Amino acid sequence: MSETAQTTRAPVHGDTVGALIASGTARLEASGVAFGHGTANARDEAVWLVLWRLGIALDEPLDDGLEPVSARPVAAADQARVAALFEERIATRKPAAYLTREAWLQGVPFYVDERAIVPRSFIAELLVNPPPDGGIDGFLGEQTRAVLDLCTGNGSLAILAAMVYPDVQITAADISPEALAVARINVDKHGLQERVALQQSDGLDAVPGPWDLILCNPPYVNAQSMAALPQEYRAEPALALAGGPDGMDFVRRLLAQAPGCMSEDGVLVLEIGNERSHFEAAFPDLPVFWLDTSAGEDQVLLITREALVAHPT
């Protein structure tokens, strides 16, 4: 075995924060774990795991000041605890968020565990940091009062919407009572019990509205993609991911029901990930607005009730 292979396969080690991060980065890169649940690469995830395990704020700069965090010494017992966390991440292939019980979305912390999908919706960007044009706000107005976050999971989008739109009431709905239990933790954590109501519902069945704004990050992964998902994604509830042969099973039902559950000027904001081609094949005549996110203009779309009425699915 080469010296490089021996180094990368050795347990994470180092007597400073920076050394642990560097060693952890190499260990993750060598292990072949998959990212995408709050981080996009090995170094970012190593920073997250090291700082969380050592109880250091995740937004604290690593290399600023006369005594940078990266140079901070780490006791042997804490080094061992950090190494154990990395080995758990690699052995279980669980997303880091399930190990830390915390996920951040647009700078806001949320509790999460295996009962709910790890929050990572691009709709969050559109709520908190809307683009100058082509965002959601241009379709809203004084009439926007009733907001539904459908397929809410851990409740993160509903909570962000409540923070961004202080004058609206929000219902967070999900078919899974387990996910709603996680959402309850987050609603309470952020003190939004008076603004965000939780409701178990199979699609729109138990939440007929009328809604002025519906946010929805539904199960949309097509069957072929589901079969090829890395283990990290398989650790999440399949109910929150699997969208049938073309990924559009839930979306078809939603678009058929939505017009009857929306106010006259209501809009639906729908995330479909990498399934734009399948969406357009399923709904070729439906006029929609594709919204610009950090991943491009084919991840999230907006549909007006007017369009849904004029072009029934």
Solvent accessible surface area in square Angstrom, and as a share of the most:
residue,aa,sasa,rsa
1,M,152,0.68
2,S,67,0.43
3,E,144,0.65
4,T,97,0.57
5,A,25,0.19
6,Q,102,0.45
7,T,77,0.45
8,T,29,0.17
9,R,150,0.55
10,A,35,0.27
11,P,85,0.54
12,V,5,0.03
13,H,103,0.46
14,G,14,0.13
15,D,93,0.48
16,T,38,0.22
17,V,1,0.00
18,G,23,0.22
19,A,39,0.30
20,L,0,0.00
21,I,6,0.03
22,A,65,0.50
23,S,20,0.13
24,G,0,0.00
25,T,20,0.12
26,A,30,0.23
27,R,33,0.12
28,L,1,0.01
29,E,118,0.53
30,A,51,0.40
31,S,21,0.13
32,G,59,0.57
33,V,12,0.07
34,A,24,0.18
35,F,47,0.20
36,G,28,0.27
37,H,8,0.04
38,G,60,0.58
39,T,17,0.10
40,A,87,0.67
41,N,67,0.34
42,A,5,0.04
43,R,119,0.44
44,D,65,0.34
45,E,5,0.02
46,A,0,0.00
47,V,23,0.13
48,W,22,0.08
49,L,0,0.00
50,V,0,0.00
51,L,1,0.00
52,W,73,0.26
53,R,69,0.25
54,L,39,0.19
55,G,69,0.66
56,I,17,0.09
57,A,56,0.43
58,L,52,0.26
59,D,121,0.63
60,E,63,0.28
61,P,77,0.49
62,L,26,0.13
63,D,98,0.51
64,D,95,0.49
65,G,65,0.63
66,L,182,0.91
67,E,160,0.72
68,P,33,0.21
69,V,5,0.03
70,S,24,0.15
71,A,61,0.47
72,R,97,0.35
73,P,110,0.69
74,V,13,0.07
75,A,66,0.51
76,A,78,0.61
77,A,70,0.54
78,D,46,0.24
79,Q,41,0.18
80,A,62,0.48
81,R,104,0.38
82,V,0,0.00
83,A,14,0.11
84,A,61,0.48
85,L,7,0.03
86,F,0,0.00
87,E,56,0.25
88,E,82,0.37
89,R,2,0.01
90,I,21,0.11
91,A,87,0.68
92,T,58,0.34
93,R,50,0.18
94,K,68,0.29
95,P,1,0.01
96,A,1,0.01
97,A,0,0.00
98,Y,2,0.01
99,L,25,0.13
100,T,6,0.03
101,R,98,0.36
102,E,41,0.19
103,A,4,0.03
104,W,102,0.36
105,L,15,0.08
106,Q,60,0.27
107,G,59,0.57
108,V,25,0.14
109,P,34,0.21
110,F,0,0.00
111,Y,55,0.21
112,V,0,0.00
113,D,10,0.05
114,E,57,0.26
115,R,92,0.34
116,A,2,0.01
117,I,34,0.17
118,V,1,0.01
119,P,11,0.07
120,R,67,0.24
121,S,8,0.05
122,F,52,0.21
123,I,0,0.00
124,A,0,0.00
125,E,35,0.16
126,L,2,0.01
127,L,4,0.02
128,V,52,0.30
129,N,98,0.50
130,P,55,0.34
131,P,31,0.20
132,P,143,0.90
133,D,117,0.61
134,G,46,0.44
135,G,9,0.09
136,I,0,0.00
137,D,69,0.36
138,G,78,0.75
139,F,63,0.26
140,L,32,0.16
141,G,36,0.34
142,E,146,0.66
143,Q,85,0.38
144,T,8,0.05
145,R,114,0.42
146,A,29,0.23
147,V,0,0.00
148,L,0,0.00
149,D,1,0.00
150,L,2,0.01
151,C,30,0.18
152,T,10,0.06
153,G,7,0.07
154,N,3,0.01
155,G,0,0.00
156,S,5,0.03
157,L,10,0.05
158,A,0,0.00
159,I,0,0.00
160,L,2,0.01
161,A,0,0.00
162,A,2,0.01
163,M,87,0.39
164,V,51,0.29
165,Y,31,0.12
166,P,92,0.58
167,D,103,0.54
168,V,6,0.04
169,Q,103,0.46
170,I,3,0.02
171,T,22,0.13
172,A,0,0.00
173,A,0,0.00
174,D,15,0.08
175,I,74,0.38
176,S,16,0.10
177,P,71,0.44
178,E,91,0.41
179,A,5,0.04
180,L,19,0.09
181,A,41,0.32
182,V,0,0.00
183,A,0,0.00
184,R,95,0.35
185,I,67,0.34
186,N,0,0.00
187,V,1,0.00
188,D,62,0.32
189,K,104,0.44
190,H,46,0.20
191,G,53,0.51
192,L,21,0.10
193,Q,90,0.40
194,E,154,0.69
195,R,49,0.18
196,V,2,0.01
197,A,56,0.44
198,L,40,0.20
199,Q,72,0.32
200,Q,90,0.40
201,S,5,0.03
202,D,59,0.30
203,G,5,0.05
204,L,3,0.01
205,D,84,0.44
206,A,50,0.39
207,V,8,0.04
208,P,85,0.53
209,G,33,0.32
210,P,93,0.58
211,W,25,0.09
212,D,19,0.10
213,L,0,0.00
214,I,0,0.00
215,L,0,0.00
216,C,0,0.00
217,N,38,0.20
218,P,4,0.02
219,P,18,0.11
220,Y,39,0.15
221,V,20,0.12
222,N,15,0.08
223,A,54,0.42
224,Q,152,0.68
225,S,44,0.29
226,M,35,0.16
227,A,75,0.58
228,A,81,0.63
229,L,34,0.17
230,P,57,0.36
231,Q,113,0.50
232,E,2,0.01
233,Y,41,0.16
234,R,137,0.50
235,A,34,0.26
236,E,7,0.03
237,P,37,0.23
238,A,60,0.46
239,L,106,0.53
240,A,32,0.25
241,L,13,0.07
242,A,47,0.36
243,G,2,0.02
244,G,22,0.21
245,P,110,0.69
246,D,31,0.16
247,G,0,0.00
248,M,0,0.00
249,D,74,0.39
250,F,33,0.14
251,V,0,0.00
252,R,99,0.36
253,R,86,0.31
254,L,3,0.01
255,L,1,0.01
256,A,64,0.50
257,Q,55,0.24
258,A,0,0.00
259,P,24,0.15
260,G,70,0.68
261,C,14,0.09
262,M,10,0.04
263,S,26,0.17
264,E,141,0.63
265,D,92,0.48
266,G,0,0.00
267,V,4,0.02
268,L,0,0.00
269,V,0,0.00
270,L,0,0.00
271,E,6,0.03
272,I,0,0.00
273,G,4,0.04
274,N,133,0.68
275,E,10,0.04
276,R,77,0.28
277,S,80,0.52
278,H,62,0.28
279,F,2,0.01
280,E,74,0.33
281,A,79,0.61
282,A,30,0.23
283,F,14,0.06
284,P,102,0.64
285,D,110,0.57
286,L,17,0.09
287,P,68,0.43
288,V,34,0.20
289,F,102,0.42
290,W,49,0.17
291,L,2,0.01
292,D,65,0.34
293,T,12,0.07
294,S,94,0.61
295,A,47,0.36
296,G,28,0.27
297,E,100,0.45
298,D,55,0.29
299,Q,17,0.08
300,V,0,0.00
301,L,0,0.00
302,L,0,0.00
303,I,0,0.00
304,T,30,0.17
305,R,66,0.24
306,E,132,0.59
307,A,12,0.10
308,L,2,0.01
309,V,79,0.46
310,A,67,0.52
311,H,73,0.32
312,P,108,0.68
313,T,77,0.45
